[in-house]
Amino acid sequence: MNTGVAPHSTPGAHRVLIGAGLMATYMSAVNISIPNAALLHIQGGLSMSDDEVGWIFSSYIAASAIVMPTTHWLAGRFGRKVMFQTSMALFALALVVVTLATTPLQFVAARLFQGAASAMLAPLSMAILLDELPPLRHGRIGIVWAVTALLGILSGPAIGGYLSEFHGWHTIFYVSLPAAVMVFVAMGLFLREKKAASSARFDVFGFVTFSVGIAALQMFLDRGERLEWFCSPEIWAEAIASVVGFYLYVVHVMTREEHFLNRAMFKDRNFTVSAAMYFVFGFVLLPTLALTSPMLEELMGYPADTAGYLAIPRGAALIGALILTWRLPKAIGNRWVIVAGMALVVYGNWHMLGYSPLMDRWPVIIAGALQGGGLGILMPALTRAAFSTLSPALRSQGTAFFNLARLYGSTIGIAIVQVYFYNNTQAVHLALAKHVRPYGPVAHATGALAGAHLAQINELVTGQAAMVAVIGQFKLLMIAMLIVSPLVLFLRPPRPVN
């Protein structure tokens, strides 16, 4: 009788391992966005400047994206169980280290540590789930795993907003500790060790050059505004390091047969086009969250918990659309599904262009739900397109790169949005302030442009400039989606490869 349980597991251990794997996936995802609605509390507690806020997200994601590609090799060499428990122990330690930070630099360093520690949890959890379930259930558990990861990202603002508002920002990290301990113990008790019979050769040079290119580019984007771009030797060094890193990696890929990312997968047109579109998927998903909560709290005066709750409709629509899209009949053309998802994302962002300081919460709910629904359609549709023609021998590396495309899109998107936000805020502030004239008769009669009154007017002008800049960033995200939309024409009809 087929019980649907892997042969080496008892039913109880089987359920525990599945639950622990999904919980680890959720924790690594939720800690990306859980600071989102707590930004004002963190910023105030650490005396963090506005241009440093983006590092809270980009540091975690960038560290995770750099370490994640080593997962398969490390697990094969040292053992899946060893690497999972090591990652979980370091992740739990990082949760504590983050709360001990007293300066912005310490906090960002702790987030880097936390992101690096979390990098292996999701891919190793997926590998464990696939081992624990028979092949017939792999498709279903893949959907559950994807929903769990997205649920983590999208529920983070609501959890973080509530905890920071009523219990302090430190609790948004402490809340994951009990779950981390339980997952560590569960894996220690029930997970059997598994390692490769012979350790595969790891492309150290390719990994290092690619990582240097990505890390230097991230630092260039994050630090450029603060250091006035190429007026700073540091920015020059980061720009040169990024160019050299990517150049060496490209030369390495073109001149070696075996390397960090198999170039054979980029010869598949569907995979390459879908990965580019998935990059923009990440570019839109997290930057939208990173912009919305600060807008609600700083510019519209919402408390942190309410700002977090307003992210729930986006998450509910995204997950609902994802599940429905997975269940669509194969007879429905996948390209039309992708077009529908992109249209919905663009329409949602177009609604965001009508945001105003005078609006109530409904425009945020409606626009978020529209965008979330579109992203929920795109995720499974792009995944289906990417792997429908890819050789089975390349699917393992393809899956890793495909997920990295979303992570890189998110971290680079956040950095670019932050840069344009502060530039646009300054430009709009100057444009508005020039109309405030000290020699007007009303100003002389009331003294409105003197002392405290002048400070109040400046605060009002700054708030208006920031609102215009935020709307400009939503427009930037909409344009990014419009730019990649024509790529859908290059997708071939899905066909399985045997």
C-alpha positions in Angstrom: 0.0 0.0 0.0 1.4 3.4 -1.0 1.1 5.8 1.9 2.8 8.7 0.1 5.6 8.7 2.7 9.3 8.4 1.8 10.5 4.9 2.6 13.1 6.0 5.1 10.7 8.0 7.3 8.0 7.1 9.7 4.8 9.0 9.2 5.4 11.2 12.3 9.0 12.0 11.3 7.8 12.7 7.8 5.3 15.3 8.9 7.7 16.9 11.3 10.4 17.3 8.5 7.9 18.8 6.1 6.6 21.2 8.7 10.2 22.2 9.7 11.2 22.7 6.1 8.3 24.9 5.4 8.9 26.9 8.6 12.5 27.4 7.7 11.5 28.7 4.3 8.9 31.0 5.8 11.4 32.4 8.4 14.1 33.2 5.8 11.5 35.0 3.6 9.6 36.9 6.4 12.9 38.4 7.7 13.4 40.2 4.3 10.3 42.4 4.8 9.5 42.3 8.5 11.4 45.6 9.2 9.3 47.3 6.5 6.5 48.8 8.6 8.9 49.2 11.5 11.3 51.5 9.7 10.5 54.7 11.6 11.0 52.9 14.9 14.4 51.4 13.8 15.5 54.7 12.2 14.7 56.6 15.4 16.3 54.0 17.7 19.5 53.9 15.8 19.7 57.5 14.5 19.7 56.2 11.0 19.6 58.8 8.2 17.0 58.5 5.4 19.5 57.4 2.8 20.6 54.5 5.0 17.1 53.0 5.3 17.3 51.1 2.0 20.4 49.2 3.4 18.0 47.4 5.8 16.6 45.4 2.9 19.4 45.4 0.4 22.0 44.1 2.8 20.0 41.1 3.7 19.0 40.2 0.2 22.5 40.8 -1.3 24.2 38.6 1.3 21.6 35.9 0.7 22.0 36.1 -3.1 25.8 35.8 -2.9 25.9 32.8 -0.5 22.9 30.9 -2.0 24.8 29.5 -5.1 27.2 27.6 -2.8 24.4 25.6 -1.2 24.5 22.6 -3.5 28.3 22.2 -3.3 28.5 22.7 0.4 25.7 20.3 1.1 27.3 17.7 -1.2 30.7 18.0 0.5 29.8 18.4 4.2 26.3 16.9 4.3 22.8 18.3 4.0 22.0 17.9 7.7 25.3 19.6 8.8 24.8 22.5 6.5 21.1 23.0 7.4 21.7 23.0 11.1 24.8 25.2 10.8 22.8 27.7 8.8 19.9 27.6 11.3 22.2 28.1 14.3 23.9 31.0 12.6 20.5 32.5 11.6 19.3 32.2 15.3 22.5 33.9 16.4 22.0 36.7 13.8 18.5 37.3 15.1 20.1 38.2 18.5 23.0 40.1 17.0 20.6 42.4 15.1 18.8 43.4 18.3 22.2 44.3 20.0 23.1 46.9 17.3 23.3 50.4 18.6 24.6 52.2 15.4 23.4 52.1 11.7 26.7 50.4 10.7 26.3 47.7 13.3 22.7 47.1 12.3 23.6 46.8 8.6 26.5 44.4 9.4 24.1 42.3 11.4 21.6 42.2 8.6 24.4 41.1 6.2 25.2 38.3 8.7 21.5 37.4 8.9 21.0 37.3 5.1 24.1 35.1 4.6 23.0 32.7 7.3 19.5 32.4 5.8 20.7 31.9 2.2 20.8 28.0 2.4 17.6 27.5 4.4 15.1 27.8 1.6 17.0 25.7 -1.1 17.9 23.0 1.5 14.3 23.0 2.7 13.1 22.4 -0.8 15.6 19.6 -1.3 14.4 18.0 1.9 10.7 18.3 0.9 11.5 16.6 -2.4 13.3 13.8 -0.7 10.4 13.3 1.8 7.7 13.0 -0.8 7.2 10.7 -3.7 7.6 12.1 -7.3 3.9 12.3 -7.9 3.6 14.9 -5.1 6.6 17.0 -6.1 4.4 19.4 -8.2 2.1 20.1 -5.3 4.8 20.6 -2.8 6.5 23.0 -5.2 3.4 25.1 -5.2 3.2 24.9 -1.3 6.9 25.9 -1.0 6.5 28.9 -3.4 3.3 30.1 -1.5 5.1 29.7 1.8 8.1 31.8 0.6 5.8 34.5 -0.8 3.6 34.5 2.3 6.7 35.2 4.4 7.7 38.2 2.3 4.1 39.6 2.1 3.1 39.0 5.8 6.3 40.6 7.1 5.1 44.2 7.1 1.9 43.3 9.0 3.8 41.4 11.7 6.6 43.9 11.9 4.2 46.8 12.1 2.1 45.4 14.9 5.1 44.2 17.0 7.1 47.4 16.6 4.1 49.6 17.4 3.2 47.8 20.6 6.3 46.0 21.8 9.3 47.8 20.3 11.3 47.1 17.1 13.6 44.5 18.7 10.7 42.1 19.0 10.3 41.7 15.3 13.5 39.7 15.3 13.0 37.9 18.7 9.7 36.5 17.4 11.6 34.1 15.0 13.8 32.7 17.7 11.5 30.0 19.2 10.7 28.8 15.6 14.4 28.7 14.8 15.1 26.5 17.8 12.2 24.2 17.1 13.3 23.7 13.4 16.9 23.1 14.6 15.8 20.4 17.0 13.4 18.8 14.6 16.0 18.5 11.9 18.6 17.2 14.4 16.2 14.4 15.6 14.6 13.3 12.3 16.6 14.3 9.3 19.0 11.7 8.0 22.4 12.8 6.7 22.9 12.9 3.0 26.0 13.9 1.1 27.4 13.2 -2.3 29.5 10.1 -2.8 32.2 12.3 -4.5 32.4 16.0 -4.1 31.9 17.9 -7.3 34.5 20.5 -8.3 33.3 24.0 -7.4 34.1 26.9 -9.7 35.8 29.2 -7.2 37.1 31.7 -9.7 33.7 32.1 -11.4 31.9 32.4 -8.1 34.3 35.0 -6.7 34.4 37.2 -9.8 30.6 37.1 -10.1 30.1 37.9 -6.4 32.6 40.7 -6.5 30.7 42.2 -9.5 27.4 42.0 -7.8 28.6 43.2 -4.3 30.5 46.1 -5.8 27.5 47.1 -7.9 25.3 47.0 -4.8 27.7 49.2 -2.8 28.0 51.6 -5.7 24.2 52.1 -5.9 23.7 52.1 -2.1 26.6 54.5 -1.3 26.7 56.7 -4.4 24.1 59.3 -3.3 25.6 59.8 0.2 29.2 60.2 -1.2 28.2 62.3 -4.2 28.9 59.6 -6.8 32.2 60.0 -8.7 33.4 62.8 -6.4 34.4 60.0 -4.0 37.4 57.6 -4.4 35.3 54.9 -2.8 32.6 55.1 -5.5 35.3 55.0 -8.2 36.8 51.9 -6.5 33.4 50.2 -6.3 32.6 51.0 -9.9 36.0 49.7 -11.1 35.6 46.5 -9.0 32.1 45.8 -10.4 33.2 46.3 -14.0 36.4 44.1 -13.5 34.4 41.4 -11.7 31.8 41.1 -14.4 34.4 41.3 -17.1 36.5 38.5 -15.6 33.4 36.4 -15.1 32.2 36.8 -18.7 35.7 36.0 -20.0 35.8 32.9 -17.7 32.4 31.7 -19.0 33.4 32.1 -22.6 36.7 30.3 -22.3 36.0 27.4 -19.9 33.7 24.4 -20.4 32.8 24.0 -16.7 31.9 27.1 -14.7 29.8 28.5 -11.9 26.7 29.0 -14.0 26.4 26.6 -17.0 26.2 28.8 -20.1 24.2 26.0 -21.9 21.1 27.1 -20.0 21.3 30.6 -21.6 21.1 29.1 -25.0 17.5 28.2 -24.2 15.5 31.2 -25.4 12.5 30.6 -23.2 14.7 30.3 -20.1 16.7 33.4 -20.8 13.7 35.6 -21.6 11.7 34.3 -18.6 14.7 34.9 -16.3 14.9 38.5 -17.6 11.2 39.0 -16.9 11.6 37.4 -13.5 14.3 39.9 -12.7 11.8 42.7 -13.2 9.3 40.7 -11.2 11.7 41.1 -8.2 12.4 44.7 -9.2 8.7 45.5 -8.7 7.7 43.3 -5.8 10.0 44.4 -2.9 10.6 48.0 -3.9 6.9 48.6 -3.9 6.7 47.3 -0.3 9.8 49.4 0.6 8.1 52.5 -0.7 4.5 52.0 0.5 4.9 51.6 4.3 7.2 54.7 4.7 4.8 56.7 2.6 1.9 55.7 4.8 3.8 56.4 8.1 5.9 59.4 7.3 3.8 61.3 4.8 0.2 60.3 5.8 0.6 59.8 9.5 -0.5 56.2 9.8 0.7 54.2 12.8 3.1 51.3 12.0 0.6 48.5 12.6 -2.0 50.1 10.2 0.7 50.6 7.6 1.6 46.9 7.9 -2.1 45.8 7.7 -2.5 47.7 4.4 0.0 45.3 2.8 -2.3 42.3 3.5 -4.6 42.8 0.4 -1.6 42.8 -1.9 -0.4 39.5 -0.3 -3.8 37.9 -0.4 -4.3 38.8 -4.0 -0.8 37.6 -5.0 -1.2 34.2 -3.3 -4.7 33.7 -4.5 -3.8 34.5 -8.1 -0.7 32.2 -7.9 -2.8 29.2 -6.8 -5.4 29.8 -9.4 -2.8 30.2 -12.2 -1.1 26.9 -11.3 -4.5 25.2 -11.7 -5.3 26.8 -15.1 -5.9 24.2 -17.9 -2.9 23.7 -20.1 -5.1 24.5 -23.1 -4.9 28.2 -22.1 -1.9 29.7 -23.8 0.9 30.5 -21.3 1.9 33.6 -23.2 -1.6 35.1 -22.8 -1.5 34.4 -19.1 1.8 36.3 -18.9 0.3 39.2 -20.8 -2.6 39.3 -18.4 -0.3 39.3 -15.4 1.8 42.1 -16.8 -1.3 44.1 -17.7 -2.6 43.8 -14.2 0.7 44.9 -12.6 0.9 47.9 -14.9 -2.7 48.8 -14.1 -2.0 48.5 -10.4 1.0 50.8 -10.7 -1.0 53.2 -12.8 -3.5 53.5 -9.9 -0.6 54.3 -7.6 0.2 57.4 -9.7 -3.0 58.9 -8.3 -1.9 58.7 -4.7 -2.4 61.9 -2.7 -1.8 63.1 0.9 -5.6 63.7 1.0 -6.6 60.1 0.1 -8.0 57.5 2.5 -6.7 53.9 2.7 -8.9 52.5 -0.2 -6.6 53.6 -3.1 -3.7 51.8 -1.4 -5.8 48.7 -0.9 -7.1 48.6 -4.5 -3.8 49.4 -6.1 -2.0 46.8 -3.9 -4.5 44.1 -4.7 -4.3 44.8 -8.5 -0.5 44.7 -8.5 -0.4 41.6 -6.2 -2.9 39.8 -8.4 -0.7 40.5 -11.5 2.5 39.4 -9.7 0.7 36.2 -8.5 -0.2 35.4 -12.1 3.3 36.1 -13.4 5.2 33.9 -11.0 3.9 30.5 -12.0 3.4 31.5 -15.6 7.1 32.6 -16.0 8.3 29.5 -14.1 6.3 27.3 -16.5 7.7 29.2 -19.5 11.3 29.1 -18.3 11.4 25.3 -17.7 9.1 24.1 -20.4 11.9 23.8 -23.0 15.0 23.6 -20.7 16.9 20.3 -20.7 16.3 18.2 -17.5 20.1 18.1 -16.9 20.1 21.9 -16.5 17.0 22.2 -14.3 18.9 22.2 -11.0 21.2 25.0 -12.0 18.4 26.7 -13.8 16.2 26.7 -10.7 19.0 28.3 -8.7 19.7 31.0 -11.3 16.0 31.7 -11.8 15.5 32.4 -8.1 18.7 34.5 -8.0 17.3 36.6 -10.8 14.4 37.6 -8.6 16.7 38.3 -5.6 19.0 40.4 -7.7 16.1 42.3 -9.1 14.8 43.1 -5.7 18.1 44.3 -4.2 19.1 46.3 -7.2 15.5 47.7 -7.5 15.5 48.9 -3.9 18.9 50.6 -4.4 17.8 52.3 -7.7 14.4 53.4 -6.2 16.2 55.0 -3.2 18.6 56.9 -5.4 15.8 58.3 -7.6 13.6 59.0 -4.6 16.2 61.3 -2.9 17.2 63.0 -6.2 13.5 63.7 -7.1 12.7 64.9 -3.6 15.4 67.5 -3.7 14.5 68.6 -7.2 10.8 68.9 -6.4 11.6 70.7 -3.1 13.6 73.3 -5.0 10.8 73.7 -7.6 8.2 74.3 -4.9 10.3 76.4 -2.5 11.2 79.0 -5.1 7.5 80.1 -5.1 7.7 80.9 -1.3 8.8 84.5 -1.5 9.8 86.5 1.6 8.8 89.9 0.1 5.1 89.1 -0.5 2.7 91.5 1.3 0.9 88.6 3.2 4.2 87.3 4.5 5.2 90.8 5.8 1.9 91.4 7.4 1.7 88.0 9.2 5.3 87.2 9.7 4.7 83.8 8.2 8.2 83.5 6.8 10.0 84.1 10.0 11.1 81.7 12.8 8.9 78.8 13.6 6.5 79.6 10.8 9.3 79.2 8.2 10.2 75.8 9.6 6.5 74.7 9.3 6.3 75.9 5.7 9.6 74.1 4.9 8.3 70.9 6.5 5.1 71.2 4.4 7.1 71.7 1.2 9.4 68.8 2.0 6.3 66.5 2.6 4.8 67.5 -0.7 8.1 67.0 -2.5 8.5 63.5 -1.0 5.0 62.6 -2.0 5.7 63.6 -5.6 8.9 61.7 -5.5 7.3 58.5 -4.2 4.7 58.7 -7.0 7.6 59.1 -9.4 9.1 55.8 -8.1 5.9 54.0 -8.7 6.0 55.3 -12.2 9.5 54.0 -12.6 8.4 50.5 -11.6 5.5 50.7 -14.0 7.9 51.7 -16.8 10.2 48.8 -16.0 7.4 46.4 -16.4 6.3 48.0 -19.7 9.9 47.8 -21.0 10.1 44.0 -20.6 6.5 43.3 -21.7 7.4 42.9 -25.4 9.7 40.0 -24.5 6.7 37.8 -24.2 6.6 37.8 -28.0 9.9 35.9 -28.0 8.6 33.0 -25.9 8.0 29.7 -27.7 4.9 27.7 -27.0 5.6 25.4 -24.0 6.7 21.9 -24.9 8.1 19.3 -22.5 11.7 18.1 -23.0 12.3 14.4 -22.4 
